[in-house]
Amino acid sequence: MKTALCLFRSSLSVATVSCFGYANVAIAADLQVFTGVPVAVGNGTVRVEVTTNGMNEPESVSIIMTKEALQGLPAVQGERMVWEFSLPMPDAGPQTGYDHVLLDWNPAGHIPEGVYNVPHFDVHFYLISNGEREAITFHGEGRELAMAAPDPQLIPAGYVIPPDTAVDKMGMHGLDPAGHEFHDQPFSHNFIYGYYKGELMFVEPMVSLAFLESLPEMTSPVKQPQRYSYPAWYPATYRIGFDAVKSEYTIALQDLERSD
């Protein structure tokens, strides 16, 4: 129901309030959740969920991890230091601009040493196709173009892009040096931006295994660039939480805003 259906005017303010009240109830009733196919991780599963408002606009894009997904995770095996899980977006629902989600499990962490070398998850929300991501390389004749510096407007204020964060089939990582992990505190969570050939092509909440095991409930603001490379719904906040009733963890992009 839309408030426009209340065509009559009343001198009673309570009537106006009632009209808007019905509209709010209708909008709340129209909230929908669209779910991607669950993928086996550890002893559980992980899936992508898109929640929409009454206007069929995305309100959040999340990964949902069952509690068992944190159990039975693979350890480092020889030179294999990272395990990747490709999570499909829902088949139905509104277009968010995100093509797929790549969940990386890092049992021993990764560089920089003393900062991110703890067991943790990297959650890459890609704005490019899986095929385009697979083709990312920082070797050979195209290395200079691959590592081209993005326009400063694509980089949030304060972020830096160290050259040693360039990873094949992934991208270059923009880091926030203001994060507590860079100031003599244990890493728990942070928000990363990804680049390739000068374009911003993924957003990435990072979260440590220890922080998830603490059964957290937190929402943090996202430092945003002045513009983006691809049309999509971008987060103003991200949330990490645990639902004790469902025994599920949520890592969500929230307060989405459309950028064309």
C-alpha positions in Angstrom: 0.0 0.0 0.0 1.3 3.5 -0.8 0.5 6.6 1.1 -0.8 8.0 -2.2 -3.8 5.8 -1.8 -5.0 8.1 1.0 -6.5 10.6 -1.4 -8.8 12.3 1.1 -7.6 15.0 3.4 -8.6 15.2 7.0 -8.4 18.0 9.5 -7.6 15.4 12.1 -3.8 14.8 12.4 -4.5 11.3 13.8 -6.1 10.3 10.5 -2.9 11.4 8.7 -0.7 9.5 11.1 -3.0 6.4 10.7 -2.6 6.6 6.9 1.2 6.7 7.1 1.1 3.9 9.7 -0.7 1.6 7.4 1.9 2.4 4.7 4.7 1.5 7.0 3.1 -1.8 7.9 2.7 -2.6 4.2 6.3 -1.8 3.4 7.5 -3.9 6.3 5.4 -6.8 5.1 7.1 -6.5 1.7 10.6 -7.2 3.0 12.0 -10.2 1.2 15.1 -12.4 1.5 16.7 -14.0 -1.7 19.1 -16.8 -1.1 22.0 -18.2 -3.1 22.8 -21.9 -3.3 24.6 -23.0 -0.1 28.3 -24.1 -0.4 29.9 -26.6 1.8 32.6 -25.0 4.1 34.1 -26.9 7.1 31.4 -29.1 8.6 28.7 -26.6 7.6 27.6 -24.4 4.7 27.8 -20.7 3.6 25.3 -18.9 1.4 24.7 -15.4 0.0 21.6 -13.6 1.0 20.1 -10.4 -0.4 17.5 -8.6 1.7 15.2 -6.1 0.0 12.8 -3.3 1.1 9.3 -2.7 0.1 10.4 -1.1 -3.2 12.4 -4.2 -4.1 15.7 -2.3 -3.5 18.5 -4.2 -1.8 19.0 -3.3 1.8 21.9 -5.7 2.5 24.1 -8.3 0.8 25.4 -10.9 3.2 27.1 -14.2 3.6 25.4 -16.5 6.1 27.7 -19.1 7.8 26.2 -22.0 9.8 28.0 -22.4 13.1 29.4 -25.8 11.9 31.2 -23.9 9.1 33.8 -22.9 11.6 34.5 -26.5 12.5 36.6 -28.9 10.4 38.2 -26.2 8.4 41.3 -27.2 6.4 44.7 -26.5 7.7 47.8 -25.4 5.7 48.8 -28.2 3.4 52.4 -27.9 2.1 52.5 -24.7 0.1 48.8 -24.3 0.0 48.0 -21.4 2.4 44.5 -20.4 1.3 41.3 -22.2 0.6 38.8 -20.5 -1.8 35.0 -21.0 -1.8 33.0 -19.4 -4.7 29.5 -18.4 -3.5 26.9 -17.8 -6.1 24.5 -14.8 -5.9 20.8 -15.6 -5.6 19.1 -16.4 -9.0 16.1 -14.2 -8.1 15.7 -10.7 -6.6 17.1 -7.3 -7.6 20.4 -6.7 -9.3 22.9 -5.6 -6.7 25.9 -5.1 -9.0 27.8 -8.0 -7.3 28.5 -10.9 -9.6 29.7 -13.4 -7.1 31.4 -13.7 -3.7 34.7 -15.4 -3.1 35.2 -16.6 0.5 38.9 -17.1 1.3 39.8 -19.2 4.4 43.4 -18.4 5.5 44.4 -20.9 8.2 47.7 -19.2 8.9 46.7 -15.7 7.7 48.8 -13.8 5.2 51.1 -10.7 4.9 51.8 -8.3 6.4 53.6 -10.4 9.1 52.5 -9.5 12.6 49.2 -8.0 11.3 47.1 -10.4 9.3 49.0 -13.7 10.0 46.2 -15.1 12.2 43.5 -17.5 11.0 40.8 -15.4 9.3 38.3 -15.1 6.4 38.5 -12.7 3.5 35.0 -12.0 2.0 35.4 -10.6 -1.5 32.2 -9.2 -3.1 33.2 -9.0 -6.8 31.8 -6.5 -9.3 33.4 -8.4 -12.2 32.6 -11.9 -13.5 34.3 -15.0 -12.3 36.0 -15.3 -15.7 37.4 -11.8 -15.5 38.6 -12.5 -11.9 40.3 -15.7 -13.0 42.2 -13.8 -15.7 43.7 -11.3 -13.2 47.5 -11.5 -13.3 50.4 -9.2 -12.2 53.0 -11.0 -14.3 54.3 -10.7 -17.8 54.0 -7.9 -20.3 50.8 -6.6 -18.8 52.2 -6.1 -15.3 52.5 -2.3 -15.5 48.9 -1.9 -16.7 47.7 -4.4 -14.1 49.3 -2.4 -11.3 48.2 1.0 -12.6 47.3 3.4 -9.7 43.6 4.1 -9.5 42.2 7.6 -9.8 42.5 9.1 -6.3 38.7 9.5 -6.3 38.4 5.7 -6.2 40.4 5.4 -3.0 38.8 6.3 0.4 40.6 9.0 2.3 43.5 7.6 4.3 43.6 4.2 2.4 46.9 3.0 0.9 47.6 0.3 -1.8 50.9 -1.4 -1.0 52.4 -3.0 -4.2 53.0 -6.3 -2.3 49.2 -6.7 -1.9 48.8 -7.6 -5.6 47.5 -11.2 -5.9 46.8 -13.1 -9.1 43.2 -14.1 -9.6 42.2 -11.6 -6.9 43.6 -8.0 -7.3 45.4 -5.3 -5.4 44.3 -4.5 -1.9 43.6 -1.0 -0.5 44.2 -1.0 3.2 43.2 1.3 6.0 46.3 2.1 8.2 43.9 3.5 10.9 42.8 -0.1 11.6 43.5 -1.2 15.2 45.6 -4.1 13.9 48.2 -1.5 12.7 48.4 0.0 16.2 49.6 -2.9 18.3 46.2 -4.5 18.8 45.2 -8.0 17.6 43.4 -8.1 14.2 39.6 -8.7 14.5 38.0 -7.1 11.5 38.5 -4.4 8.8 37.2 -3.3 5.4 39.3 -3.6 2.2 38.9 -2.3 -1.4 40.2 -4.2 -4.4 41.7 -2.8 -7.6 42.9 -4.1 -11.0 44.1 -2.0 -14.0 43.2 1.1 -12.1 39.6 0.1 -11.5 37.8 -0.6 -8.2 36.4 -4.1 -8.6 35.7 -5.7 -5.2 34.8 -4.7 -1.6 35.9 -7.0 1.2 35.2 -7.3 4.9 37.9 -9.2 6.7 37.3 -11.0 10.0 39.4 -13.2 12.2 38.3 -16.7 13.3 38.8 -15.7 16.9 36.4 -12.7 16.5 33.7 -14.9 15.0 34.1 -17.5 17.7 33.5 -14.7 20.3 29.9 -14.6 18.9 30.0 -10.9 18.1 27.4 -8.3 17.3 28.9 -5.2 15.7 28.3 -2.6 13.0 31.0 -0.4 11.7 31.0 2.5 9.2 32.6 2.0 5.8 35.0 4.7 4.6 33.8 5.4 1.1 35.6 6.7 -2.0 34.3 9.7 -3.9 33.2 7.5 -6.8 33.1 3.9 -8.0 34.1 2.1 -11.2 31.0 -0.1 -11.6 27.3 0.6 -11.1 26.2 -1.2 -7.9 24.8 -0.8 -4.4 27.6 0.1 -2.1 27.7 -0.2 1.7 27.8 2.7 4.2 28.3 0.2 7.0 29.2 -3.5 7.5 27.9 -5.9 10.1 29.3 -9.0 11.8 26.9 -10.8 14.0 25.8 -14.2 15.4 22.2 -15.4 15.6 21.9 -17.7 18.6 18.5 -18.9 17.6 19.5 -20.0 14.1 23.2 -20.7 15.1 24.4 -18.7 12.1 27.0 -16.0 11.6 26.3 -13.0 9.3 28.9 -10.9 7.5 26.9 -8.1 5.8 27.2 -5.1 3.5 24.5 -2.7 4.9 22.9 0.7 4.4 23.4 0.2 0.7 23.4 3.2 -1.6 23.1 3.1 -5.4 26.0 4.4 -7.5 25.9 4.6 -11.3 
